[in-house]
């Protein structure tokens, strides 16, 4: 059976408000682990002050509640985009409130659902998901930002994109329009894998080498790993909120298909 432990940490840094939000759906029974799975969501609000906080918390709550209410065995590649669109509609509608007429209210989102031996990642904006396996840190998401588009087109180098003053300009967020398209990524899970969800206030201050070093030190304790990642990011530059969610995979349940139905693959 899929067995994971997780930890999360956040710090507002030097800012008066923390616009990052996190949420988790934890299955309560063995059956629910197999039929529904886990969901982890992280959002980074756009708009400043309370508007960003409201956007991010609204998006996360919609994702978690929707995941828990979905029919069991729903295909996660279909469910996650639907949940993102529901979250987008909720943030968009909130933005119509008179309180936010003079400011933009929007948020990023990165969500990771785990079931059996697979992880399904949906994201909008520049909050990220990394896979840490065998001491190697691999980025699983692609930022929806102006500099990333310029980098892909060869206009900016990776170094220029990382140092650009425009790196925080997003090309896709929740709440900015009636509809939004989430990017979906899937990855097969192995025992000892670590998944990291991170806001830009975290990964923007830490190299992948530093992330790997902290993961190696704290691989048995996801809570300690999340705390150390956030603490180190704030120590280096506390100008932004920093948030980490760490998911440690201990065992997986390998699945196969027979006549269109999933079944547990016997261990060898």
N, C-alpha and C positions, 0 to 999 in steps of 0.2 A: 504493500500500500504506500501511496505517496506520503512521506513524512518530512515535514519541514519545521524549522523554528525561525523566528523573525524578531527583528528589533527596529526601532525607529527613534530618531532624535532630530530636534530642530532648535535653532537659535536665531533670534531676530537680528543679531549683530548690532550695529550702531543705529539701527532704525527704530523709530518709535513703535511701529506696528510690524507684526509678522504676517505677511501676506501668503505664506506657504500653508498648505493644509494637507493632511494625510488621512486615509481611512482604510479599514481592513474588514473583509468578510471572512470570518473564521467558521468553517464547518463544524457542527456540533456532534456529529456521529460519524462512524466509519462509513455508513451508507452515503452520507452527504459528502464526505471526502471524495468518494468514487463517482457519485452522480452529479455533483455540483462543482466541487473544488473550492479553491481559495481565490480571493481577489484582493489585490493591493493597489491603491491609487494615491497619487501625489499630484498636487496642483500648485501653481505659482501664480498668484493673482496679479493682474495688470490694472493700473488705474490709480494706484497710490492710496494710502490711508485706509479707511474702512471699506472703500469700494473694492479694493483688491482682496481684502479678507473675505468679504461676502461672496465674491465671485468664486474664489477657490474653494471655500467651504461648501457652497451650494453645489458645485460640480462634483466634488468628492462624495457628498451625501447622496446625490442622485445615482452615481455609479454603484456605490455599495448597496443602497436600497434596491436598485433595479436588479443587481446580480442576485441578491438573496430572494427576490420575488420571482425570478425567471423559472420556467419549467425545467425540471431536472433533465440532464442529458442534452440540453440545448447545445447545438454546435457553437463553440465559443468564437469561431471566426465570423459567425453571423451575429451573435449576441453582443460582442464588444462594440462594433460600429453603431449598433442600435442604441446601446447605453450612452455612448458618446454623444449621439445626436440628441437624445433626451436631456442630457446634461447641458448641451449647447442651448437648447430651447429654454431651459430653466434659467440659465445665466442671462440669455438675451431678454427674456421677459422681466427679470429682476432689474436689468438695466433701463427699462422703461419707467421705473419708479421715479417720482419727482426728486428724490434724494440725489440721484446720480445724473441729472440732466446736464450738469456743468462739467462732468468728467466722464472719461471712458471707463466702462466696467467690463472686464474680460479676464480670461485666465488660460494658462496652459493646462494640459492634463497628460499624465502618463499612467497607464493602468496595466497591471500584469495579472493575468488569470492563470492558475496552475491546476491541471487535472491529469491524473495518471502519470504519464512520463513526458508531458509537454507543457511548455509555457507559451502563452499567447499575449503579445504586447500590443496595445493600442496607444497612439499618442498624437497630440496636436500641440504645436508650439516647440519650445526648446527645453522642456524638462526631459531627462534622459533615462534610459535603461541600459545597464552594462551587465555582461556576463563575465564572471571571474571563474576561470577553469584552469587548473594546473598552473597557477601563478600568472596566467595571461589574462589581461583585461581587454574585453572586446565590446565595442559600442554597438548596440543592437538597434538604436533609433537614429534618425537623421533629422537634425534641427530644421524647423520651418522658420528660417530667418533669412534676411536679405544677404548677409555675408555668406551663408552656406550656399545660396543660389549662385552668388558670384564665384565662389570656390569651385562649384561643380562645373561652371561654364569656363573655368580656366582663367577668369579675370583676376582673381585673387589667389595667392598661394595659401597653404594651410597656416603658415606663420602670419601672413598679412591678415587673414580672416580672424585669427585668434587675438590679434592686437588692435583690430579695427575699432574705432569709436562708434561704429554703427552695428556692432555685433549683437546688440540687444533689440534691434528692430525686427519684429516678428512679422511674418507673412501669413500666418494662420493662427487663430486663437479661438477659444470657445467664447461665445457671446457677442462677437463682432458682427455676425450676420445671422440670417434665419437658418442657414444650413452650413454644415462644416463636414469635411471629409477627414477621417482619421486614417493614418497609416497603420497597417496591421503587419506584425512580424511574428513568426512562430519559430520555436527552437526546441529541439529534443533535449531533455534533461538527463543528466548523469548524477549519480551519487557524488557528493562533495562539491557540486556546483554551488556558486553563490550568485545571486542576482542583486543588483544595486539599482534602486530608483533614486534619482538625485535632481535637485533644483539647480539652476545655473549658479546660485550663490555658493554651492558646494563644488561642483566639478570645474567651475571657472577658476577656482583657486588651487586645485590639486591636480598634479600630473597623474597619468595612469600608473606611473611607477610608484608614486606615493600611495595611491589607492591599493595597488598590489601589495605593497609592504605592510600597510595597516591590515589588509585582509589576511595576510599570512600570520600576523601576530595574534589576531583575534578570531581565527577561523572557527573556534569552538563556541564563541559567544557573540551572536549577532547584535545583541543590545550594546555590548561594549564596543563592537566594531562601528556601529552607527554613531555612538557618542564620540569615539575618537576621530572619525572622519569629520564630523561637524566641528568638533573642538579645533582640529588642525586647520580647517578652512577659515574659521573665524580668527584664529591666531594669525594667519597669514594676511588676511584682509577682511575686516568685519564690516565692510561697507554695504553688504546685502544680507538678506535672510539666507540661511543655509539649512537644508533639510536632507536627510538620508533615510531610506528604508532598505534594510538588509534582509534578504531571504536566503537561508541556508538549507540546501536540499540534502537530506540524510539517506533517503531511499525513494525509489520510484516504482510504479506499477506498470510494467511494460504491457502495451496493448497491441492487438492486431485486429484485422477485420475478417469476418467470415460471412459471406452472403449479405453484405451490407450492414452487419451488426458487429459492434466491438466486443471483444472478449479478452480476458486476461491471458497473456502469453505465458506458458509455463516456464519456470526458471530452468536453466541448463546447469 
